Structures are given as structure tokens and as C-alpha cells.
Amino acid sequence: MSVIPDRLRLQRELDLQADLLYGEAEQLGAALARGQTKNAQISGMESVANSSTRVTDLLDYIKRQTAKAKRGKEWRATVNGETVGEALLRVLTQDVPRRAAAATKAAGVDIPQPSADWQELQLHLARVFVRQVAIHCRSASEGER
Amino acid sequence: MTAHERQTLQLLGDTEMYDLAERFVARHGLLAEGRASLGGKSQLHALAQRSRREGVEELIRFARRQAQRAQAADHSGGGNADWWTALGSELDRFRQHTAVAALLSEHEFERKSEQAKYRDRLAQVLVVFFVQHLVAECLLRRALNEH
């Protein structure tokens, strides 16, 4: 089988898996808005996600922002008993790899773990998820004004 | 070793450094806060800054000095001295290339990069990643532990 159909199939499966993160992104984006997170911080998260080649840079950014936030505010606003920061870290370190694995399985593509290609898949899903969170946060912030 | 292989190795190494940093905090805990105990955020920031501009050897010396000073101050029940000592030992694994050799071997790069110079460079890159992740993890856990 040629490489191009493999990639297209994988892209389609990744898009489907990214859609499954939508509900969580909506909830976390709304919580960030409730916590009055500044737009600059949300843009910062998007910028790190889009410019870095490593998911860990994004994880460190979220950890640092959560550490700086006051209790109950911004990245420490709570959602279902955990802070938004912790919830974001959980999604990025647990759900994203699980969804990436599901996408490769459904597409019938074998990508070894760990490998640079595997990292690339996770980074792709992480970027989509962060974009969704940012959109929901801005939309919820607008709604509150 | 090609630039692409080097980049791949750094990428894979970074993920391992992230896990290593989380394991380090899970095992050794956090620095105790306090003016005289040489713990706290300012020490972590100093560590992060040093990791970006200094070599592995100098970082190890810094950790050992911190351990001695914490021991002398002894306001943390010895906890901070233990923390800095453990960090010194962890950093020493980079100096000895233990961490690097394991990574090279695991990803079958060892035959292509037997030069000590390359291992030194990789160790330096990995140590920066490790410290960056360690500091972020410590800051997060410290904030979440606050009452």
C-alpha cells in the first residue's frame, strides 16, 4: 500500500479522535474563563503549543501558570474537583496518547512508541486540543461580559 | 550521526527527562520553604538559570554547595540537604554519561555515536531539559500543596 493513503487515513482518524476531546475542551475553556484567565496567558499557551516541537514545553508552561495562579482563580479554577491546570495536564498526558494510539490502530498504521513520529502525532492532537480550549475560553469570556 | 538523528534523539531524550523529573519529585519531595533553609522558589529559579548557562560539572558543584549550606542552616530538619544531595547524585549520572548511554543504547544509536564529545553535548542538552522539567514540576506541586 502506498504511503499517501496511509497518511490520509491517519489524518482522518486523528480528526475523529480530536473531535472526541471537544467536550473536555469546552468544559476546561469555560473554567478558565470563569477563573478570569487573561487572554495573554491563553495566547501564550497556544503560542507554546504551536511553536514548540516538544509536548513537554506545553506541559511545563501549564505547570508554571498553574503554580503562579491564586487559589480558585485562572489555572487554579476548579472543575470536577481538580484545578484546570491539573485537568489540562491529565488530558495531555493520558487522553492525548490514548487517542493517538486509537487513531493509528483505526488507520491500520504501525507507529513505534517511542519514536519521533509518535511524538509528532501527540503534538498534533495536543495542538488541536489547545486550540479548542482557547476558542471556548474566549467565547465564554465574551459571553460573561 | 546526521542532524535528523541528533534531533530525534534529543526529542526522545526529552520525554525521558520529563518522566525522570516527575519521578525525582515523587521520590524526594519538594524543598522546604524558609529563609534559612535554602529552599523555596528563588533557589529553583537559580537552578533553572544556571542549567541554561553552565555545564553539568558546575551544576553538580552548585547542588553540593546548596546541600552543605542547607546542612549548616539545618532549619529544614535536614530535608533540604537531602534533596540537594539527591539532585547532585542525579546530575552526576549525566556527567558519567549513564543517562546518555542508556538512551543511546535503547534507541540503537550507540554504534553511531561512540565519540565522547557527542555524549558530552547530549548530556548537556538533556540536563537542561531535566532541570527545566524538574523546576516546573516543583513549582506546580508546591502551589497545589499550599493551604
Interface residues (C-beta under 8 A of the other chain):
Chain A: T53 R54 T56 L59 D60 K63 R64 T66 A67 K68 A69 R71 R76 T83 G85 E86 P114 S115 A116 Q119
Chain B: Q7 T8 L11 L12 D14 T15 M17 Y18 F129 Q132 H133 A136 E137 L139 L140 R142 A143 L144 E146
